[in-house]
Amino acid sequence: MMQRVNKQAVARAFGRAAHTYNQHAELQRLCGEKLAGFARKQQGQRVLDAGSGPGWFSKRWREAGNAVTALDLSAEMLEQARSLHTADCYQRGDIEALPFTAPEFDLCWSNLAVQWCSDLRLALTELYRVTLPGGQVLFSTLSAGSLSELTTAWQPLDLAAPVNHFLPVEAIALAGDKLPLRLKQETLTLAFADVLSALRSLKGIGATHLHGGRREGGLSRGHFQQLEQSWPRDSRGYLLSYHLVYGVMDRE
């Protein structure tokens, strides 16, 4: 449940993607809409969007009739969210150390953000801590086996695939073993016209920080030709699969 995460590097990576994020965030939108379906209430709540990015779902919750606080590690993401008028309040902060001293929110929402935390147990405990009695915590994350196509495609290059380690579902469940956590699972597979489009989809949302560091140098034309040959694909195109885990906690 523990991993070393350079939060400043993560914030920089997502900050660089602040202006392109919404163009490439198909997975985030599909996942978030599924997650929203677990909410007991859709309006009249105080909502924390933890790991809000540029505020796609902050805006969704606000337009549904909720008072929304957008929280993110990245100042650039929050500035983009502010420019789009997505929330009522904007707060820079870390999910593992939420800047609220007492329960304030009816719904603590975190869509595809907690996989960037060092300690998932701490992140879930913090989200639960700031949720009001009778409220909910809803989060989504990625589990082991996600982006397996990248690993497969990189094998002929004799290079480490640019994929972070994701926790297995059992470890995600263990992180919430002292909390009223219920988990749901789903696999979503996206298809792209070519390898470059698939890679750009990851870069465009800022998901380019590797906890273990990056190798020096970029990919050559020969590397791209090898990737084209080895990347798993079907009639729809070049594939990227995501093993999604949805978490629900009802606050007592």
C-alpha positions as CSV (number, residue, x, y, z in Angstrom):
1,M,0.0,0.0,0.0
2,M,3.1,2.2,0.3
3,Q,5.1,3.6,-2.6
4,R,7.5,6.4,-3.0
5,V,5.9,9.3,-4.8
6,N,7.6,12.6,-5.6
7,K,4.6,14.8,-5.2
8,Q,6.4,17.9,-6.7
9,A,7.2,16.0,-9.8
10,V,3.7,14.7,-10.1
11,A,2.4,18.3,-9.7
12,R,4.8,19.5,-12.4
13,A,3.7,16.7,-14.8
14,F,0.0,17.5,-14.4
15,G,0.7,21.2,-14.5
16,R,2.3,20.9,-17.9
17,A,-0.9,19.2,-19.1
18,A,-3.4,21.7,-17.6
19,H,-4.4,23.2,-21.0
20,T,-4.6,19.8,-22.9
21,Y,-6.1,17.6,-20.2
22,N,-9.8,17.9,-21.2
23,Q,-9.0,17.1,-24.8
24,H,-7.6,13.7,-23.9
25,A,-9.6,12.8,-20.8
26,E,-12.0,10.2,-22.3
27,L,-11.1,7.6,-19.7
28,Q,-11.6,10.1,-16.9
29,R,-15.0,11.1,-18.1
30,L,-16.2,7.5,-18.7
31,C,-14.9,6.4,-15.3
32,G,-16.3,9.5,-13.5
33,E,-19.8,9.0,-14.9
34,K,-19.8,5.4,-13.7
35,L,-18.5,6.6,-10.3
36,A,-21.2,9.2,-10.1
37,G,-23.8,6.5,-10.4
38,F,-22.9,5.3,-6.9
39,A,-23.8,8.6,-5.3
40,R,-26.9,8.5,-3.1
41,K,-27.7,12.2,-3.8
42,Q,-26.9,14.2,-6.9
43,Q,-27.6,17.8,-5.6
44,G,-27.8,20.0,-2.6
45,Q,-24.5,18.8,-1.2
46,R,-21.1,20.3,-0.2
47,V,-18.7,18.4,-2.5
48,L,-15.0,18.1,-2.3
49,D,-13.4,17.2,-5.7
50,A,-10.1,15.8,-4.5
51,G,-7.6,15.7,-7.4
52,S,-9.9,17.9,-9.5
53,G,-7.5,18.6,-12.3
54,P,-9.0,21.3,-14.6
55,G,-12.4,20.7,-13.0
56,W,-14.5,18.7,-15.5
57,F,-16.3,16.9,-12.7
58,S,-16.2,19.9,-10.4
59,K,-18.3,21.7,-13.0
60,R,-20.6,18.7,-13.4
61,W,-21.3,18.6,-9.7
62,R,-21.7,22.4,-9.5
63,E,-24.1,22.5,-12.4
64,A,-26.2,19.8,-10.7
65,G,-26.8,22.1,-7.8
66,N,-23.9,21.4,-5.4
67,A,-21.4,23.7,-3.7
68,V,-18.0,22.5,-4.9
69,T,-14.5,22.8,-3.5
70,A,-11.8,21.8,-6.1
71,L,-8.5,20.5,-4.6
72,D,-5.4,19.6,-6.5
73,L,-1.6,19.3,-6.1
74,S,-1.0,21.4,-9.2
75,A,-1.4,25.2,-9.1
76,E,-1.6,25.2,-12.9
77,M,-4.5,22.7,-12.8
78,L,-6.3,24.9,-10.3
79,E,-5.7,28.0,-12.3
80,Q,-7.2,26.3,-15.4
81,A,-10.2,25.2,-13.3
82,R,-10.6,28.7,-12.0
83,S,-10.5,30.2,-15.5
84,L,-13.3,27.8,-16.5
85,H,-15.4,28.7,-13.4
86,T,-15.7,25.0,-12.5
87,A,-16.1,25.3,-8.7
88,D,-17.0,27.6,-5.8
89,C,-13.7,27.3,-4.0
90,Y,-10.2,26.3,-5.1
91,Q,-7.7,24.8,-2.7
92,R,-4.2,23.6,-3.4
93,G,-3.5,20.5,-1.3
94,D,-2.6,16.9,-1.0
95,I,-5.2,14.1,-0.5
96,E,-2.9,12.5,2.1
97,A,-2.9,15.7,4.2
98,L,-6.2,17.4,3.5
99,P,-6.2,21.1,4.6
100,F,-9.5,20.9,6.6
101,T,-9.5,20.4,10.4
102,A,-13.0,19.0,10.7
103,P,-15.7,17.2,8.6
104,E,-17.0,19.7,6.0
105,F,-18.4,17.8,3.1
106,D,-21.4,15.7,2.3
107,L,-19.6,14.1,-0.6
108,C,-15.8,13.5,-1.0
109,W,-15.2,12.7,-4.6
110,S,-11.9,11.6,-6.1
111,N,-11.8,10.4,-9.7
112,L,-8.6,8.6,-10.8
113,A,-6.3,10.5,-8.4
114,V,-5.5,8.3,-5.4
115,Q,-3.1,6.1,-7.5
116,W,-0.7,9.1,-7.3
117,C,-0.7,8.9,-3.5
118,S,2.2,7.4,-1.4
119,D,-0.1,5.7,1.1
120,L,-3.5,4.7,0.0
121,R,-4.7,3.9,3.5
122,L,-3.8,7.4,4.6
123,A,-5.6,8.9,1.6
124,L,-8.8,7.0,2.2
125,T,-8.7,7.8,5.9
126,E,-8.3,11.5,5.1
127,L,-11.2,11.5,2.7
128,Y,-13.4,9.7,5.3
129,R,-12.2,12.1,8.1
130,V,-13.5,15.3,6.3
131,T,-16.8,13.7,5.3
132,L,-19.9,14.7,7.4
133,P,-21.9,12.0,9.1
134,G,-24.5,10.6,6.6
135,G,-22.2,11.6,3.7
136,Q,-20.3,9.5,1.2
137,V,-16.8,9.0,-0.1
138,L,-16.6,8.0,-3.7
139,F,-13.3,7.3,-5.4
140,S,-11.9,5.5,-8.4
141,T,-8.4,4.2,-9.1
142,L,-6.4,1.9,-11.3
143,S,-5.4,-1.6,-10.3
144,A,-2.6,-4.0,-11.3
145,G,-2.6,-5.0,-15.0
146,S,-3.7,-1.6,-16.3
147,L,-1.9,-0.5,-19.5
148,S,-0.7,-4.0,-20.1
149,E,-0.5,-3.2,-23.8
150,L,2.4,-0.8,-23.1
151,T,4.3,-3.5,-21.4
152,T,3.8,-5.9,-24.3
153,A,4.7,-3.3,-26.9
154,W,7.9,-2.3,-25.1
155,Q,9.3,-5.9,-24.8
156,P,10.9,-6.0,-28.3
157,L,12.7,-2.7,-27.6
158,D,14.5,-4.2,-24.6
159,L,13.5,-1.1,-22.6
160,A,11.5,-0.7,-19.4
161,A,7.9,0.1,-20.3
162,P,6.8,3.6,-19.1
163,V,4.2,2.2,-16.8
164,N,3.8,2.8,-13.0
165,H,3.1,0.1,-10.6
166,F,-0.6,-0.2,-9.6
167,L,-1.8,-1.9,-6.5
168,P,-3.7,-5.2,-6.9
169,V,-7.3,-5.2,-5.9
170,E,-6.5,-7.1,-2.7
171,A,-4.2,-4.4,-1.6
172,I,-6.7,-1.7,-2.4
173,A,-9.3,-3.5,-0.2
174,L,-6.7,-3.9,2.6
175,A,-6.1,-0.2,2.6
176,G,-9.7,0.3,3.7
177,D,-10.0,-2.7,6.0
178,K,-10.8,-0.4,9.0
179,L,-13.2,1.7,7.0
180,P,-16.7,0.8,5.6
181,L,-15.3,0.3,2.1
182,R,-17.1,-1.4,-0.8
183,L,-15.3,-2.0,-4.1
184,K,-16.6,-2.5,-7.6
185,Q,-14.4,-3.5,-10.6
186,E,-14.5,-2.8,-14.3
187,T,-12.1,-3.0,-17.3
188,L,-12.3,-0.3,-19.9
189,T,-10.4,-0.5,-23.2
190,L,-9.8,2.5,-25.4
191,A,-8.7,2.3,-29.0
192,F,-6.5,4.7,-31.0
193,A,-5.7,5.2,-34.7
194,D,-2.0,4.8,-34.2
195,V,0.7,4.4,-31.5
196,L,1.5,8.1,-31.4
197,S,-2.2,8.9,-30.6
198,A,-2.1,6.3,-27.8
199,L,1.0,7.8,-26.3
200,R,-0.3,11.3,-26.7
201,S,-3.5,10.3,-24.8
202,L,-1.3,9.6,-21.8
203,K,0.9,12.7,-22.2
204,G,-2.2,14.9,-22.7
205,I,-3.6,14.1,-19.3
206,G,-0.2,14.5,-17.6
207,A,0.1,10.8,-16.7
208,T,3.8,10.8,-17.7
209,H,5.5,10.8,-14.3
210,L,7.2,7.5,-13.5
211,H,7.9,6.8,-9.9
212,G,11.1,5.0,-10.8
213,G,12.4,7.7,-13.1
214,R,12.8,8.0,-16.8
215,R,15.5,6.7,-19.0
216,E,17.6,9.3,-20.9
217,G,16.7,10.1,-24.5
218,G,13.5,9.7,-26.5
219,L,12.2,7.1,-28.8
220,S,13.8,6.8,-32.3
221,R,12.0,6.2,-35.5
222,G,13.1,2.6,-35.3
223,H,11.6,2.3,-31.9
224,F,8.3,3.6,-33.2
225,Q,8.3,1.1,-36.0
226,Q,8.9,-1.7,-33.5
227,L,6.0,-0.4,-31.3
228,E,3.7,-0.3,-34.3
229,Q,4.4,-4.0,-34.9
230,S,4.2,-5.2,-31.4
231,W,1.4,-3.1,-29.9
232,P,-1.8,-5.1,-29.3
233,R,-4.6,-4.0,-31.6
234,D,-7.8,-5.2,-33.1
235,S,-10.3,-3.8,-35.7
236,R,-10.8,-0.7,-33.6
237,G,-7.1,0.3,-33.5
238,Y,-4.2,0.3,-31.0
239,L,-5.5,-0.6,-27.5
240,L,-5.0,0.7,-24.0
241,S,-6.8,-1.2,-21.2
242,Y,-7.5,0.1,-17.7
243,H,-8.5,-2.0,-14.8
244,L,-10.8,0.3,-12.8
245,V,-11.7,0.0,-9.1
246,Y,-14.6,2.1,-7.7
247,G,-14.7,2.6,-4.0
248,V,-17.7,3.6,-1.9
249,M,-17.7,4.5,1.8
250,D,-20.8,5.6,3.6
251,R,-19.9,7.9,6.5
252,E,-21.5,6.8,9.8
